[in-house]
Amino acid sequence: MDEETKKFFENMTDSVTEEMPVEPHVELAKAGTMTPKKTDSKKEIAPIAELMDEGEGQLTIDVYQTPTEIVVESTIAGVEPENLDVDISPESVTIRGKREKDRKIADEDYFYQECYWGKFSRSVILPQEIDPEQSQASLKNGVLTIHMPKVDRRKSKKLKVNLN
C-alpha cells in the first residue's frame, strides 16, 4: 500500500471515531419486573408497576372461535378463583385479577425475576356479538377458559299470535 492510500485510510478512520457518538452505558434490569430509571446522582432500578399508568400488568390471552362460540383462554397460574373478576357484555370481555406472592424475597436474592405479581387486567372487543347470559368460565390447571355462545342474528323465530 502506498503512503498516500495509507494516509487516506488513517484519516477516514480518525474522522469516523471522532464523529461517531459513544454508545451510552446500558444497565440491564430483571425482565418483566424492573427497568432502569435515571436519577440525579446514579441509576436506580424501579419496579415496573411504578412506571405503568394504571399500575396493572396486562394479561396475555388467546381468542378463537368454533362454529357456535367464541373462546378466551389465559394462563393465570397462581391466581385463586376468588381473586378473579370476569365481566362480559355482548361486545367485549374484561378479565381482572390479582396474583399474590406467598413470601417476600429480597431483590438481591433473585437471579431472574420474570413472573408478574400484583394486579392485572385485560379487555378485548369481541369480533362478533355473544350472549353474556349463557357464557361460562372455568379454571383448570392454571388456565382460565371462557366460553361465550355466539348470537346468530340470521336465526328467526316464529311467534304465535294470541287473541285477546
Residue pairs with C-beta under 8 A, 6 or more apart in sequence:
26 36
27 36
27 43
28 36
29 35
29 36
29 45
30 45
30 110
30 112
30 113
30 114
31 112
31 113
31 114
32 48
32 113
32 114
32 115
32 116
33 47
33 48
33 113
33 114
33 115
33 116
33 117
34 45
34 46
34 47
34 48
34 107
34 113
35 45
35 46
35 48
35 51
36 43
36 44
36 45
37 43
37 44
37 45
37 46
37 51
45 107
49 55
49 56
49 57
49 118
54 121
55 118
55 119
56 118
56 119
56 120
56 121
57 116
57 118
57 119
57 120
57 121
58 120
58 121
58 122
59 74
59 76
59 95
59 97
59 120
59 121
59 122
60 74
60 75
60 122
61 72
61 73
61 74
61 95
61 122
61 124
62 72
62 73
62 74
63 70
63 71
63 72
63 124
63 126
63 127
64 70
64 71
64 73
65 71
65 127
65 128
65 150
68 149
68 150
69 130
69 147
69 148
69 149
69 150
70 126
70 127
70 128
70 130
70 148
70 150
71 145
71 146
71 147
71 148
72 93
72 95
72 124
72 144
72 145
72 146
72 148
73 143
73 144
73 145
73 146
74 95
74 122
74 143
74 144
75 142
75 143
75 144
76 84
76 97
76 99
76 139
76 142
76 143
76 144
77 142
78 99
78 142
79 97
79 98
79 99
81 139
83 97
83 98
83 99
83 100
84 95
84 96
84 97
84 139
84 144
85 94
85 95
85 96
85 97
86 93
86 94
86 95
86 137
86 144
86 146
87 93
87 94
87 95
87 96
88 94
88 130
88 132
88 135
88 146
88 148
89 132
90 129
90 130
90 131
90 132
90 151
91 125
91 126
91 129
92 123
92 124
92 125
92 126
93 123
93 124
93 126
93 146
93 148
94 121
94 122
94 123
94 124
95 121
95 122
95 123
95 144
95 146
96 119
96 120
96 121
97 119
97 120
97 121
98 118
98 119
98 120
99 116
99 117
99 118
99 120
100 117
100 118
101 117
107 113
126 148
128 150
128 151
129 150
129 151
129 153
130 148
130 149
130 150
130 151
131 148
131 149
131 150
131 151
132 148
134 148
134 149
135 146
135 147
135 148
135 149
136 146
136 147
137 144
137 145
137 146
137 147
138 144
138 145
139 145
